[in-house]
Amino acid sequence: MSLADADTGRAESARVIAVANQKGGVGKTTTAINLATALAAINKRALVIDLDPQGNASTGLGIAVADRVRTSYHLLMGEADIESAATQTIVPGLWMIPSEPDLTGVEFELVTESDRAFRLRSALEGATEQFEYVLIDCPPGLGLLTLNGLVAARSILIPLQCEFFALEGLTQLLGTIERVRKGFNPSLEMEGVVLTMFDRRNNLSEQVANDVRQYLGAKVFDTVIPRNVRVSEAPSHGKPVLLYDFRSAGARAYMYLVSEMLRREQAAAAQAPVGAAAV
């Protein structure tokens, strides 16, 4: 079924969230695909855009390499639009724009283009009414691909591994976010920080969690994603953990995370001045 065939019944624009961290191996892609799956599980129409040339999000949602005909590369190069690039995943109600290795060359191919940081935002304009959420899985690093994700997004979600150097990397990323706000996207919000690979048996995990909460306060989600073997196994089966083993601790954590995220959104909307524009 093509995206054009889907009766969405939507009239408002999607909430666009960039899932980003300049460090690899922090659970970024795992968070993006499982958060999107959890949203779809509660009947929120969602789209994942895989901006990582490694294509792990595409693999994790069951999109075979042979089926990646129109990709985020074509989207950024102006050779495809959202409708032609979006592919139905194995999760009902969840669509994806997959990745491909050619994304590694985008920075060089667009180096002379004045709108190179705005390519994804332009592609999303007028095309997000079909979804309630768009999650952008950014690559590790702070290059042009991640910049496109942050410029296109309404907010940024930061998965943060509970390890010794977590705060050091977080400080660098927060500095980048502030530069993006000043130069490209002044409305970019902090969706929050989600602690990943949390091990309650490890004192270091508790220490890092406490340090991050002291540093960022309420911006850190109460829900933590535990270190869980089922979460690690799921991508090798081409499934998010909510499909691979919905009873696992990891799957339950992502459902709790979605619930907390929606509660926060509702609370923020309730506190917004009457008549204020949605942000």
C-alpha positions in Angstrom: 0.0 0.0 0.0 1.4 3.4 -0.9 1.3 6.4 1.4 -1.2 8.1 -1.0 -3.6 5.2 -0.5 -3.7 5.6 3.3 -6.7 7.5 4.7 -5.1 9.5 7.5 -7.8 11.9 8.5 -5.1 14.3 9.6 -5.4 18.1 9.3 -2.6 19.3 11.5 1.2 19.1 11.1 3.2 16.3 12.7 5.4 16.8 15.7 9.0 16.4 14.2 11.5 15.0 16.7 15.2 14.6 15.9 16.8 11.7 17.8 20.5 12.7 18.1 23.7 12.3 19.9 27.2 13.0 18.5 28.4 9.7 20.1 27.8 6.3 18.6 26.6 3.3 20.6 24.3 5.1 23.0 21.1 3.5 21.9 20.1 6.3 19.5 18.7 4.2 16.7 17.2 1.7 19.1 15.4 4.5 20.8 14.2 6.0 17.5 12.7 2.8 16.1 11.2 1.6 19.4 9.7 4.9 20.3 8.1 5.1 16.8 6.8 1.5 17.2 5.4 2.4 20.6 3.6 5.4 19.1 2.2 3.3 16.4 1.0 0.7 19.0 -1.2 3.4 20.5 -2.6 4.4 17.1 -0.3 7.4 16.5 0.6 7.5 12.8 4.4 7.8 12.7 7.2 8.2 10.2 10.9 7.4 10.8 13.5 9.1 8.6 16.8 7.3 8.6 19.6 9.9 8.1 22.4 7.5 9.1 24.3 6.1 6.1 24.8 2.9 8.1 21.0 2.3 7.7 20.6 0.5 11.1 17.1 2.0 11.6 16.1 0.7 8.2 17.3 -2.7 9.0 15.8 -2.6 12.5 12.3 -1.9 11.0 12.6 -4.8 8.5 13.3 -2.8 5.3 15.5 -5.0 3.1 18.3 -3.3 1.2 16.7 -4.4 -2.1 13.5 -2.5 -1.1 15.3 0.8 -0.4 14.5 2.3 -3.8 13.7 5.8 -2.7 15.8 6.9 0.3 16.7 9.9 2.5 19.5 10.5 0.1 17.0 11.1 -2.7 15.0 13.3 -0.4 18.0 15.5 0.4 19.0 15.7 -3.2 15.6 16.8 -4.3 15.1 13.6 -6.3 12.1 12.3 -4.3 9.4 13.6 -2.0 8.0 12.3 1.2 5.2 10.4 -0.5 7.4 8.6 -3.0 10.1 7.8 -0.5 8.0 6.6 2.4 7.7 2.8 2.8 5.3 0.9 5.0 7.2 -1.0 7.7 6.3 -4.3 9.4 4.6 -2.2 12.1 1.1 -1.2 11.2 0.7 2.6 11.1 4.5 3.1 11.0 6.2 4.3 7.8 9.9 4.8 7.1 12.1 6.7 4.7 15.2 4.3 4.6 18.8 5.2 4.3 21.6 4.1 1.9 25.4 4.4 1.8 25.3 7.3 -0.7 24.3 9.5 2.2 28.0 9.7 3.1 28.6 11.9 0.1 25.8 14.4 0.7 28.1 16.8 2.5 30.4 17.0 -0.5 27.6 17.0 -3.1 25.8 19.9 -1.4 28.9 21.9 -0.4 28.1 24.8 -2.8 24.4 24.8 -2.2 23.2 27.8 -0.1 20.2 25.8 1.2 22.2 22.7 2.2 21.2 22.9 5.9 17.5 23.2 5.0 17.0 20.4 2.5 15.1 18.1 4.9 13.0 20.9 6.3 11.9 21.9 2.8 11.1 18.3 2.0 8.9 18.1 5.1 7.0 21.3 4.5 3.4 20.6 3.6 4.0 16.8 3.8 3.6 16.1 7.5 -0.2 16.3 7.7 -0.3 12.6 7.1 1.5 11.8 10.4 1.2 12.7 14.0 4.9 12.1 14.7 8.0 12.2 12.5 11.2 10.8 14.1 14.5 11.6 12.5 17.3 9.2 13.3 20.4 11.3 13.0 23.9 9.8 12.5 26.5 10.0 15.2 28.5 13.1 14.7 27.5 16.8 14.2 27.9 17.1 10.4 25.5 18.2 7.6 23.2 15.2 8.0 22.6 15.9 11.7 22.3 19.6 11.0 19.5 18.9 8.5 17.8 16.8 11.2 18.0 19.6 13.8 16.9 22.3 11.4 13.9 20.3 10.3 12.9 19.3 13.8 10.5 20.9 16.4 12.5 19.3 19.2 15.4 17.1 19.9 15.5 13.9 22.0 18.9 12.9 23.3 19.5 9.2 24.2 22.4 9.2 26.8 24.2 6.1 27.8 24.9 5.8 31.5 28.7 5.9 31.2 31.6 7.9 32.6 32.0 10.4 29.7 28.3 11.0 29.3 28.2 14.5 30.6 31.2 15.6 28.7 29.6 14.6 25.4 26.3 16.1 26.5 27.8 19.5 27.1 29.2 19.5 23.5 25.8 18.5 22.1 24.0 21.2 24.0 26.4 23.8 22.7 25.6 22.6 19.1 21.9 22.8 19.8 22.3 26.4 20.9 24.3 27.3 17.8 21.5 25.7 15.6 18.9 27.8 17.5 20.8 31.0 16.8 21.7 30.3 13.2 19.1 28.1 11.7 16.1 27.0 13.9 15.2 29.4 16.7 12.1 27.3 17.6 14.1 24.1 18.3 13.1 22.8 21.7 14.5 20.1 24.0 12.2 17.1 24.0 14.3 15.7 26.7 17.2 13.3 27.6 16.5 9.6 28.0 19.0 7.5 29.9 19.8 4.3 28.1 21.7 1.0 28.9 20.9 1.6 32.6 22.1 -1.2 34.9 20.8 -1.0 38.4 23.5 -3.4 39.6 26.1 -0.9 38.5 26.8 2.0 40.8 28.2 4.0 37.9 24.8 4.0 36.2 23.2 5.4 39.3 25.9 8.0 39.6 25.6 9.1 36.0 21.8 9.3 36.2 22.0 11.4 39.4 24.6 13.7 37.8 22.6 14.2 34.6 19.4 14.9 36.6 21.2 17.4 38.7 22.6 19.1 35.6 19.4 19.2 33.5 16.6 18.7 36.0 13.1 18.0 34.6 14.6 17.8 31.0 15.6 14.2 31.9 12.8 11.7 31.5 11.9 9.7 34.6 11.7 6.5 32.4 15.1 4.8 31.9 15.9 2.2 29.3 17.6 -0.8 31.0 20.4 -2.8 29.6 18.4 -5.7 28.2 19.5 -8.6 26.0 16.2 -8.7 24.1 16.7 -5.1 23.0 20.2 -6.1 21.7 18.9 -9.2 19.9 15.9 -7.6 18.2 17.7 -5.8 15.3 19.3 -9.0 14.1 15.7 -10.2 13.5 14.8 -7.1 11.6 12.3 -6.1 14.3 11.9 -3.5 17.0 11.9 -5.1 20.5 8.2 -4.4 20.9 7.6 -6.9 18.2 10.4 -9.2 19.0 9.5 -9.6 22.7 6.8 -7.2 23.9 7.0 -8.7 27.4 10.7 -7.9 27.9 11.9 -5.1 30.2 13.2 -3.1 27.3 9.9 -3.2 25.4 8.0 -2.1 28.5 10.4 0.7 29.1 9.8 2.1 25.6 6.0 2.0 26.2 6.5 3.8 29.5 8.7 6.4 27.7 6.0 7.1 25.1 3.4 7.5 27.9 5.6 9.9 29.8 6.4 11.9 26.6 2.7 12.3 25.8 1.9 13.4 29.4 4.6 16.0 29.1 3.2 17.3 25.8 -0.3 17.5 27.3 1.0 19.4 30.3 3.0 21.8 28.2 -0.1 22.4 26.0 -2.2 23.1 29.0 0.2 25.7 30.3 0.5 27.5 27.0 -1.3 30.9 26.8 -4.7 30.7 25.3 -4.5 31.5 21.6 -0.8 30.9 21.4 0.5 29.2 18.2 1.5 25.6 18.6 5.3 25.0 18.6 
